[in-house]
Amino acid sequence: MTNSAEALIHIEDDRDDTRQGGPGWRILVVDDDEQVHLATRLALEDMDFRGRPLTLESCYSAWEAFDHLSNTPDIAVVLLDVVMEDEHAGLDLVRRIREDLRNDQVRIVLRTGQPGYAPELEVIRQYDINDYKAKTELTVTRLASSIITALRSYEQIVALDRHRRGLEQVIKASADLFSERSLNEFSAGVLIQLAAQMGTEPEGLLCAQGTVDGPVIVAAAGRFADHIRKPLATLGNAEIESALLEAFSRRQGFKSRDGDILYLQSGSAHPAAVYMSTPIPVDEQKRDLLRLFTINVALGFETATLFEHLRSVAFTDPLTGMPNRAGFISALDRAARNPAGSGRGLMVILLDLDQFHFINARLGFQVADALLRAVGHRLVTTFPDAVAVSRFGGDRFALALPVPPDVELSLPSLERQLEMAFEAGFDVAGRHASLSATSGCTINTGDTGDSGDQLVQQASLALKDAKLRARGRLVAFNPELERRNNAGLALLAEFRAALRNRELVLHYQPKLDLLTGRPVGVEALVRWQSPRHGLLMPAQFLDLAEASGLILPMGLMVLEMAIRQRRLWRTEGLDIPVAVNVCALQVQQVDFLQGIDGVLAAQDTTADGLEMEITESVFVGDDQRAFDHIQGLRDRGFGVALDDFGTGYSSLSYLNRLPATTVKVDRRFIQGMNQDSKSDMLVRAIVQVAAVIDAKVVAEGVETEEQATRLRALGVPVAQGFLYSHALPADALATWWLKRDAPAART
């Protein structure tokens, strides 16, 4: 196959390339002729490519070669005989290499001693065959040339594949990092992934710039692990410190003496730099991939920094810097997972500052904010052993305390401790403010499995109960509160359906002229005709309606029903003025007047004969919008009655601005007139104030003739109450009206 001259030929390729050294190029000779193996070995001995020798391996059949290739994936070139077991053995092996083994890297050179069995050109293209030669053509030079061409092709394919896999690893590593949103977790992930890219164990640190104390180590691995969350200056390695500071100064990475420095910056994130110990040299190809990876890491570092900020916002109250509701619940859950801290479980307390809205309204939000900060500080200092102290928002705070040994005996002591926390008052912004708090608490002994959210819910129910029946006190949770709350939620769901099904009805309580006894109008009072519960009074569902916001559509529905009934009465010859109650939440809505206009337009009517009854709570905070909306009602022709006058937030300054047409004296003054001279004097004063603003006076809750007589003497012209009639359905009211309005009834 060769002659002596050819045997002396030494093939050199790419003399300008850097010699790499390393393991030999594995060449597999597949042929059923032992002489071919021997001749090939003789022809290629002492040959190298890029400084690496050729290592020849032999197989004598296609089946043997397939098994060998299955277990030896790094064969570079196969010198393959076409005809062995049969005339298709060589080509069948090519197909199995490409399709069954999915080996697209190995280069295949076909050789045949029977040119008649040469493969078609289409087959060569289909199976990626590198070369085809007749054995008689393969001199040493041509064989070496084919081998070098195949090796060059193999090297390029492997390099491209390594780049592809490297890019896939970069993408996967970046995705893994981005899934870790905590800055510390992300930074630790960076070190792990960089080490994987470099093929070493994690040994390095990541530090971020932008703090008062200079760069801070936010992640560390290997021998640096103890330095996490410490300033870089405490590392104690001047060389690494200097290299990282240089990276911050140059704003770029570089190769240090025994490691690699990578610089990270993207957008608004604080600059960061990574030091990685690299005992194994990193080649340029891998270094290119590292540069690509660090671009992704820089973006991820910015994202992690953003998420760290968002986490702070999500779990911290911005006004006080204390944990907010989410932060408090998170602290409860952590304590539940690590009970060793308290040992006896937790007591969760919610506090609501009493009448805080007055301070907000009178002193302004800046003083109110300063006061909230002072309250938070007072609670922290009063309860130094607290697991967590939180401001939930508004004027509500929360405490989590270790459960004392004797819970029953400790509750009165805790209540006293809470009172003392507020006893001295607060000096803020040059003002002194006195405050008290109403509290609800629940106790988790550690064996109930209640989550933080459940504990807060239980304390909230206890607080709600305290605000209803024990202002300024501490009330403990009991299961009955939860049962009532669940019943309330079920009733709320039914009430939503009641609005859709129009199950609300109106009853009407008449108002009478105290001198003539003649009826002069009615107040429309809403009832719920429930298919399940029967007729429900407002006290049974109005709080639910207001708390859920359903009071808004309900209010418009009640107005619509009252207008329809007034029109119906007029068709029966009864011109009955109707007063409709409007709650503060309705009046404070931006689109309040638009809703009223919509009802009037839908009913094709005006406000003639209609009056809106509004409580003084509408004007807490001196809200200009409320005054504007009340004036808007007057502009549309509605009468405006100030309900429960004297029991709320009465102020002559706002009364002077308020376009009220009626003042209603609360039933509490009426009931106290004959027993308390002060009540008598207050009713007289209300009559005088009403006269000044040119408003009528109506007395509510008149139950005895003695009360009616006294009201006449005080100059009150109109009254309503059980003395005359309970609230009646529309038909019954019409009958009552006709009887009472008859001349005989008035004499």
ABEGO torsion letter per residue (X at the ends): XBBAAAAABBBBBGAABBBAEEBBBBBBBBBABAAAAAAAAAAABGBBBGGBBBBBBBBABAAAAAAAAAABAABABBBBBABBABAAAAAAAAAAAAAAAGBAABBBBBBBABAAABBBAAAAAAAGBABBBBAAABBAAAAAAAAAAAAAAAAAAAAAAAAAAAAAAAAAAAAAAAABABAAAAAAAAAAAAAAAAGBBBBEBBBBBGBAAEBBBABBBEAAAAABGBBAAAAGBAAAAAAAAAAAAAGBBBBBAABBBBBBBBEABBBBBBBBBBABBBBAAAAAAAAAAAAAAAAAAAAAAAAAAAAAAAABBAAAGBBBAAAAAAAAAAAAABAAAAGAEBBBBBBBBBGAAAAAAAAEAAAAAAAAAAAAAAAAAABAABABBBBAEEABBBBBBBBBABAAAAAAAAAAAAAAAAAAEBBBGGBBBBBBBBBBBBBBAGAAGBBAAAAAAAAAAAAAAAAAABBGBBBBBBAAAAAAAAAAAAAAAAAAAAAAAGABBBBBBBBBBAAAGBBAEBBBBBBBBBAAAEBBBAAAAAAAAAAAGAAAAAAAAAAAAAAAAAAAAAAAGBBBBBBBBBBAAAAABAAAAAAAAAAAAAAGBBABGBBBBBBAAAABGGBAAAAAAAAAAAAAGBBBBBBGBGABABBAAAAAABBBABBBBBAAAAAAAAABAAAAAAAAAAAAAAAAAGBBBBBBGBABAAAAAAAAAAGBABBBEAAABBBBBAAAAAAAAAAAABAAAAX
